Amino acid sequence: MQVVRKTAAGSHLRKRAGTQALRSTGSPPPDAVRPLPPTEAEVAERAYYLYLARGSAPGSEFDDWIQADRSLRDGRDEKSA
């Protein structure tokens, strides 16, 4: 359903029912903004700290990488874990 309004200048504005208008700045509402995913360098650094926290034992590089990526995406700081 469309709603048509006439402005004082005589032009028409159309707005679909159920949609939110953008703010006067033209930016989307704050809850629509998503943070960027972590860079490869950020994940590598976090994975390295996890590796050190495990005592530098080899064999869990993939697990360290996945844990580092998830912790960065979730916004948790697991460097000291």
Distance bins in CASP14 RR format, pairs under 12 A and 6 or more apart:
PFRMAT RR
TARGET T0000
AUTHOR 0000-0000-0000
RMODE 2
METHOD distances of the structure
MODEL  1
1 14 0 0 0 0 0 1 0 0 0 0 0
1 15 0 0 0 0 0 1 0 0 0 0 0
1 16 1 0 0 1 0 0 0 0 0 0 0
1 17 1 0 1 0 0 0 0 0 0 0 0
1 18 0 0 0 0 1 0 0 0 0 0 0
1 19 0 0 0 0 0 1 0 0 0 0 0
2 12 0 0 0 0 0 1 0 0 0 0 0
2 13 0 0 0 0 0 1 0 0 0 0 0
2 14 1 0 1 0 0 0 0 0 0 0 0
2 15 1 0 0 1 0 0 0 0 0 0 0
2 16 1 0 1 0 0 0 0 0 0 0 0
2 17 1 0 0 1 0 0 0 0 0 0 0
2 18 0 0 0 0 0 1 0 0 0 0 0
2 19 0 0 0 0 0 1 0 0 0 0 0
3 12 0 0 0 0 0 1 0 0 0 0 0
3 13 0 0 0 0 1 0 0 0 0 0 0
3 14 1 0 0 1 0 0 0 0 0 0 0
3 15 1 0 1 0 0 0 0 0 0 0 0
3 16 1 0 0 1 0 0 0 0 0 0 0
3 17 1 0 0 1 0 0 0 0 0 0 0
3 18 0 0 0 0 1 0 0 0 0 0 0
3 19 0 0 0 0 0 1 0 0 0 0 0
3 21 0 0 0 0 0 1 0 0 0 0 0
4 10 0 0 0 0 0 1 0 0 0 0 0
4 11 0 0 0 0 0 1 0 0 0 0 0
4 12 1 0 1 0 0 0 0 0 0 0 0
4 13 1 0 0 1 0 0 0 0 0 0 0
4 14 1 0 1 0 0 0 0 0 0 0 0
4 15 0 0 0 0 1 0 0 0 0 0 0
4 16 0 0 0 0 0 1 0 0 0 0 0
4 17 0 0 0 0 0 1 0 0 0 0 0
5 11 0 0 0 0 1 0 0 0 0 0 0
5 12 1 0 0 1 0 0 0 0 0 0 0
5 13 1 0 1 0 0 0 0 0 0 0 0
5 14 0 0 0 0 1 0 0 0 0 0 0
5 15 1 0 0 1 0 0 0 0 0 0 0
5 21 0 0 0 0 0 1 0 0 0 0 0
6 12 1 0 1 0 0 0 0 0 0 0 0
6 13 1 0 0 1 0 0 0 0 0 0 0
6 14 0 0 0 0 0 1 0 0 0 0 0
7 13 1 0 0 1 0 0 0 0 0 0 0
7 14 0 0 0 0 0 1 0 0 0 0 0
13 21 0 0 0 0 1 0 0 0 0 0 0
14 21 0 0 0 0 0 1 0 0 0 0 0
15 21 1 0 0 1 0 0 0 0 0 0 0
15 22 0 0 0 0 0 1 0 0 0 0 0
19 29 0 0 0 0 0 1 0 0 0 0 0
20 26 0 0 0 0 0 1 0 0 0 0 0
20 28 0 0 0 0 1 0 0 0 0 0 0
20 29 1 0 0 1 0 0 0 0 0 0 0
20 31 0 0 0 0 0 1 0 0 0 0 0
20 32 0 0 0 0 1 0 0 0 0 0 0
21 27 0 0 0 0 0 1 0 0 0 0 0
21 28 0 0 0 0 0 1 0 0 0 0 0
21 29 0 0 0 0 1 0 0 0 0 0 0
22 28 1 0 0 1 0 0 0 0 0 0 0
22 29 0 0 0 0 1 0 0 0 0 0 0
22 32 0 0 0 0 1 0 0 0 0 0 0
23 29 1 0 0 1 0 0 0 0 0 0 0
23 30 0 0 0 0 1 0 0 0 0 0 0
23 32 0 0 0 0 0 1 0 0 0 0 0
26 32 0 0 0 0 0 1 0 0 0 0 0
27 33 0 0 0 0 1 0 0 0 0 0 0
28 34 0 0 0 0 0 1 0 0 0 0 0
34 73 0 0 0 0 0 1 0 0 0 0 0
35 42 0 0 0 0 0 1 0 0 0 0 0
35 72 0 0 0 0 1 0 0 0 0 0 0
35 73 0 0 0 0 1 0 0 0 0 0 0
35 74 0 0 0 0 0 1 0 0 0 0 0
35 75 0 0 0 0 1 0 0 0 0 0 0
36 42 0 0 0 0 0 1 0 0 0 0 0
36 72 0 0 0 0 0 1 0 0 0 0 0
36 73 0 0 0 0 0 1 0 0 0 0 0
37 43 0 0 0 0 1 0 0 0 0 0 0
37 69 0 0 0 0 1 0 0 0 0 0 0
37 70 0 0 0 0 0 1 0 0 0 0 0
37 72 0 0 0 0 1 0 0 0 0 0 0
37 73 1 0 0 1 0 0 0 0 0 0 0
37 74 0 0 0 0 0 1 0 0 0 0 0
37 75 0 0 0 0 0 1 0 0 0 0 0
38 44 0 0 0 0 1 0 0 0 0 0 0
38 45 0 0 0 0 1 0 0 0 0 0 0
38 46 1 0 0 1 0 0 0 0 0 0 0
38 47 0 0 0 0 0 1 0 0 0 0 0
38 65 0 0 0 0 0 1 0 0 0 0 0
38 68 0 0 0 0 1 0 0 0 0 0 0
38 69 1 0 0 1 0 0 0 0 0 0 0
38 70 0 0 0 0 1 0 0 0 0 0 0
38 71 0 0 0 0 1 0 0 0 0 0 0
38 72 1 1 0 0 0 0 0 0 0 0 0
38 73 1 0 0 1 0 0 0 0 0 0 0
38 74 0 0 0 0 0 1 0 0 0 0 0
38 75 0 0 0 0 1 0 0 0 0 0 0
38 76 0 0 0 0 0 1 0 0 0 0 0
39 45 0 0 0 0 1 0 0 0 0 0 0
39 46 0 0 0 0 0 1 0 0 0 0 0
39 68 0 0 0 0 0 1 0 0 0 0 0
39 69 0 0 0 0 0 1 0 0 0 0 0
39 72 0 0 0 0 1 0 0 0 0 0 0
39 73 0 0 0 0 0 1 0 0 0 0 0
40 46 0 0 0 0 0 1 0 0 0 0 0
40 47 0 0 0 0 0 1 0 0 0 0 0
40 65 0 0 0 0 1 0 0 0 0 0 0
40 68 0 0 0 0 0 1 0 0 0 0 0
40 69 0 0 0 0 1 0 0 0 0 0 0
40 72 0 0 0 0 0 1 0 0 0 0 0
41 47 0 0 0 0 0 1 0 0 0 0 0
41 48 0 0 0 0 0 1 0 0 0 0 0
41 68 0 0 0 0 0 1 0 0 0 0 0
41 72 0 0 0 0 0 1 0 0 0 0 0
42 48 0 0 0 0 0 1 0 0 0 0 0
42 49 0 0 0 0 0 1 0 0 0 0 0
42 65 0 0 0 0 0 1 0 0 0 0 0
42 68 0 0 0 0 1 0 0 0 0 0 0
42 69 0 0 0 0 1 0 0 0 0 0 0
42 71 0 0 0 0 0 1 0 0 0 0 0
42 72 1 0 1 0 0 0 0 0 0 0 0
42 73 0 0 0 0 0 1 0 0 0 0 0
42 75 0 0 0 0 0 1 0 0 0 0 0
42 79 0 0 0 0 0 1 0 0 0 0 0
43 49 0 0 0 0 0 1 0 0 0 0 0
43 50 0 0 0 0 0 1 0 0 0 0 0
43 61 0 0 0 0 0 1 0 0 0 0 0
43 64 0 0 0 0 1 0 0 0 0 0 0
43 65 1 0 0 1 0 0 0 0 0 0 0
43 66 0 0 0 0 1 0 0 0 0 0 0
43 67 0 0 0 0 1 0 0 0 0 0 0
43 68 1 0 1 0 0 0 0 0 0 0 0
43 69 1 0 1 0 0 0 0 0 0 0 0
43 70 0 0 0 0 1 0 0 0 0 0 0
43 71 0 0 0 0 1 0 0 0 0 0 0
43 72 1 0 0 1 0 0 0 0 0 0 0
43 73 0 0 0 0 1 0 0 0 0 0 0
43 78 0 0 0 0 0 1 0 0 0 0 0
44 50 0 0 0 0 0 1 0 0 0 0 0
44 51 0 0 0 0 0 1 0 0 0 0 0
44 61 0 0 0 0 0 1 0 0 0 0 0
44 64 0 0 0 0 1 0 0 0 0 0 0
44 65 1 0 0 1 0 0 0 0 0 0 0
44 68 1 0 0 1 0 0 0 0 0 0 0
44 69 0 0 0 0 1 0 0 0 0 0 0
44 72 0 0 0 0 0 1 0 0 0 0 0
45 51 0 0 0 0 0 1 0 0 0 0 0
45 52 0 0 0 0 0 1 0 0 0 0 0
45 64 0 0 0 0 0 1 0 0 0 0 0
45 65 0 0 0 0 0 1 0 0 0 0 0
45 68 0 0 0 0 1 0 0 0 0 0 0
45 69 0 0 0 0 0 1 0 0 0 0 0
45 71 0 0 0 0 0 1 0 0 0 0 0
45 72 0 0 0 0 1 0 0 0 0 0 0
45 79 0 0 0 0 1 0 0 0 0 0 0
46 52 0 0 0 0 0 1 0 0 0 0 0
46 53 0 0 0 0 0 1 0 0 0 0 0
46 64 0 0 0 0 1 0 0 0 0 0 0
46 65 0 0 0 0 1 0 0 0 0 0 0
46 66 0 0 0 0 0 1 0 0 0 0 0
46 67 0 0 0 0 1 0 0 0 0 0 0
46 68 1 1 0 0 0 0 0 0 0 0 0
46 69 1 0 0 1 0 0 0 0 0 0 0
46 70 0 0 0 0 1 0 0 0 0 0 0
46 71 1 0 0 1 0 0 0 0 0 0 0
46 72 1 0 1 0 0 0 0 0 0 0 0
46 73 0 0 0 0 0 1 0 0 0 0 0
46 74 0 0 0 0 0 1 0 0 0 0 0
46 75 0 0 0 0 0 1 0 0 0 0 0
46 76 0 0 0 0 0 1 0 0 0 0 0
46 77 0 0 0 0 1 0 0 0 0 0 0
46 78 1 0 0 1 0 0 0 0 0 0 0
46 79 1 0 0 1 0 0 0 0 0 0 0
46 80 0 0 0 0 0 1 0 0 0 0 0
46 81 0 0 0 0 0 1 0 0 0 0 0
47 53 0 0 0 0 0 1 0 0 0 0 0
47 54 0 0 0 0 0 1 0 0 0 0 0
47 60 0 0 0 0 1 0 0 0 0 0 0
47 61 1 0 0 1 0 0 0 0 0 0 0
47 62 0 0 0 0 1 0 0 0 0 0 0
47 63 0 0 0 0 1 0 0 0 0 0 0
47 64 1 0 1 0 0 0 0 0 0 0 0
47 65 1 0 1 0 0 0 0 0 0 0 0
47 66 0 0 0 0 1 0 0 0 0 0 0
47 67 1 0 0 1 0 0 0 0 0 0 0
47 68 1 0 1 0 0 0 0 0 0 0 0
47 69 0 0 0 0 1 0 0 0 0 0 0
47 70 0 0 0 0 0 1 0 0 0 0 0
47 71 0 0 0 0 1 0 0 0 0 0 0
47 72 0 0 0 0 1 0 0 0 0 0 0
47 78 0 0 0 0 0 1 0 0 0 0 0
47 79 0 0 0 0 0 1 0 0 0 0 0
47 81 0 0 0 0 0 1 0 0 0 0 0
48 54 0 0 0 0 0 1 0 0 0 0 0
48 55 0 0 0 0 0 1 0 0 0 0 0
48 56 0 0 0 0 1 0 0 0 0 0 0
48 61 0 0 0 0 0 1 0 0 0 0 0
48 64 1 0 0 1 0 0 0 0 0 0 0
48 65 0 0 0 0 1 0 0 0 0 0 0
48 67 0 0 0 0 0 1 0 0 0 0 0
48 68 0 0 0 0 1 0 0 0 0 0 0
48 79 0 0 0 0 1 0 0 0 0 0 0
49 55 0 0 0 0 0 1 0 0 0 0 0
49 56 0 0 0 0 0 1 0 0 0 0 0
49 64 0 0 0 0 1 0 0 0 0 0 0
49 65 0 0 0 0 0 1 0 0 0 0 0
49 67 0 0 0 0 0 1 0 0 0 0 0
49 68 1 0 0 1 0 0 0 0 0 0 0
49 71 0 0 0 0 0 1 0 0 0 0 0
49 72 0 0 0 0 0 1 0 0 0 0 0
49 77 0 0 0 0 1 0 0 0 0 0 0
49 78 0 0 0 0 1 0 0 0 0 0 0
49 79 1 0 1 0 0 0 0 0 0 0 0
49 80 0 0 0 0 1 0 0 0 0 0 0
49 81 0 0 0 0 1 0 0 0 0 0 0
50 56 0 0 0 0 0 1 0 0 0 0 0
50 57 0 0 0 0 0 1 0 0 0 0 0
50 60 0 0 0 0 1 0 0 0 0 0 0
50 61 0 0 0 0 1 0 0 0 0 0 0
50 62 0 0 0 0 0 1 0 0 0 0 0
50 63 0 0 0 0 1 0 0 0 0 0 0
50 64 1 0 1 0 0 0 0 0 0 0 0
50 65 0 0 0 0 1 0 0 0 0 0 0
50 66 0 0 0 0 1 0 0 0 0 0 0
50 67 1 0 1 0 0 0 0 0 0 0 0
50 68 1 0 1 0 0 0 0 0 0 0 0
50 69 0 0 0 0 0 1 0 0 0 0 0
50 70 0 0 0 0 0 1 0 0 0 0 0
50 71 0 0 0 0 1 0 0 0 0 0 0
50 72 0 0 0 0 0 1 0 0 0 0 0
50 77 0 0 0 0 0 1 0 0 0 0 0
50 78 1 0 0 1 0 0 0 0 0 0 0
50 79 1 0 0 1 0 0 0 0 0 0 0
50 80 0 0 0 0 0 1 0 0 0 0 0
50 81 1 0 0 1 0 0 0 0 0 0 0
51 57 0 0 0 0 1 0 0 0 0 0 0
51 58 0 0 0 0 1 0 0 0 0 0 0
51 59 0 0 0 0 1 0 0 0 0 0 0
51 60 1 0 0 1 0 0 0 0 0 0 0
51 61 1 0 0 1 0 0 0 0 0 0 0
51 62 0 0 0 0 0 1 0 0 0 0 0
51 63 0 0 0 0 1 0 0 0 0 0 0
51 64 1 0 1 0 0 0 0 0 0 0 0
51 65 0 0 0 0 1 0 0 0 0 0 0
51 67 0 0 0 0 0 1 0 0 0 0 0
51 68 0 0 0 0 1 0 0 0 0 0 0
51 79 0 0 0 0 0 1 0 0 0 0 0
51 81 0 0 0 0 0 1 0 0 0 0 0
52 64 0 0 0 0 1 0 0 0 0 0 0
52 68 0 0 0 0 0 1 0 0 0 0 0
52 79 0 0 0 0 1 0 0 0 0 0 0
52 80 0 0 0 0 0 1 0 0 0 0 0
52 81 0 0 0 0 0 1 0 0 0 0 0
53 60 0 0 0 0 0 1 0 0 0 0 0
53 64 0 0 0 0 1 0 0 0 0 0 0
53 67 0 0 0 0 0 1 0 0 0 0 0
53 68 0 0 0 0 0 1 0 0 0 0 0
53 71 0 0 0 0 0 1 0 0 0 0 0
53 78 0 0 0 0 1 0 0 0 0 0 0
53 79 1 0 0 1 0 0 0 0 0 0 0
53 80 1 0 0 1 0 0 0 0 0 0 0
53 81 1 0 1 0 0 0 0 0 0 0 0
54 60 1 0 0 1 0 0 0 0 0 0 0
54 61 0 0 0 0 0 1 0 0 0 0 0
54 63 0 0 0 0 1 0 0 0 0 0 0
54 64 1 0 0 1 0 0 0 0 0 0 0
54 67 0 0 0 0 0 1 0 0 0 0 0
54 78 0 0 0 0 0 1 0 0 0 0 0
54 81 0 0 0 0 1 0 0 0 0 0 0
55 64 0 0 0 0 0 1 0 0 0 0 0
56 64 0 0 0 0 0 1 0 0 0 0 0
57 63 0 0 0 0 0 1 0 0 0 0 0
57 64 0 0 0 0 0 1 0 0 0 0 0
58 64 0 0 0 0 0 1 0 0 0 0 0
59 65 0 0 0 0 0 1 0 0 0 0 0
60 66 0 0 0 0 1 0 0 0 0 0 0
60 67 0 0 0 0 1 0 0 0 0 0 0
60 68 0 0 0 0 0 1 0 0 0 0 0
61 67 0 0 0 0 0 1 0 0 0 0 0
61 68 0 0 0 0 0 1 0 0 0 0 0
62 68 0 0 0 0 0 1 0 0 0 0 0
62 69 0 0 0 0 0 1 0 0 0 0 0
63 69 0 0 0 0 0 1 0 0 0 0 0
63 70 0 0 0 0 0 1 0 0 0 0 0
64 70 0 0 0 0 0 1 0 0 0 0 0
64 71 0 0 0 0 0 1 0 0 0 0 0
64 78 0 0 0 0 0 1 0 0 0 0 0
64 79 0 0 0 0 0 1 0 0 0 0 0
64 81 0 0 0 0 0 1 0 0 0 0 0
65 71 0 0 0 0 0 1 0 0 0 0 0
65 72 0 0 0 0 0 1 0 0 0 0 0
66 72 0 0 0 0 0 1 0 0 0 0 0
66 73 0 0 0 0 0 1 0 0 0 0 0
66 78 0 0 0 0 0 1 0 0 0 0 0
67 73 0 0 0 0 0 1 0 0 0 0 0
67 74 0 0 0 0 0 1 0 0 0 0 0
67 76 0 0 0 0 0 1 0 0 0 0 0
67 78 1 0 0 1 0 0 0 0 0 0 0
67 79 0 0 0 0 0 1 0 0 0 0 0
67 81 0 0 0 0 1 0 0 0 0 0 0
68 74 0 0 0 0 0 1 0 0 0 0 0
68 75 0 0 0 0 0 1 0 0 0 0 0
68 76 0 0 0 0 0 1 0 0 0 0 0
68 77 0 0 0 0 0 1 0 0 0 0 0
68 78 1 0 0 1 0 0 0 0 0 0 0
68 79 0 0 0 0 1 0 0 0 0 0 0
68 81 0 0 0 0 0 1 0 0 0 0 0
69 75 0 0 0 0 0 1 0 0 0 0 0
69 76 0 0 0 0 0 1 0 0 0 0 0
69 78 0 0 0 0 0 1 0 0 0 0 0
70 76 0 0 0 0 1 0 0 0 0 0 0
70 78 0 0 0 0 1 0 0 0 0 0 0
70 81 0 0 0 0 0 1 0 0 0 0 0
71 77 1 0 0 1 0 0 0 0 0 0 0
71 78 1 0 1 0 0 0 0 0 0 0 0
71 79 0 0 0 0 1 0 0 0 0 0 0
71 80 0 0 0 0 0 1 0 0 0 0 0
71 81 0 0 0 0 1 0 0 0 0 0 0
72 78 0 0 0 0 1 0 0 0 0 0 0
72 79 0 0 0 0 0 1 0 0 0 0 0
END
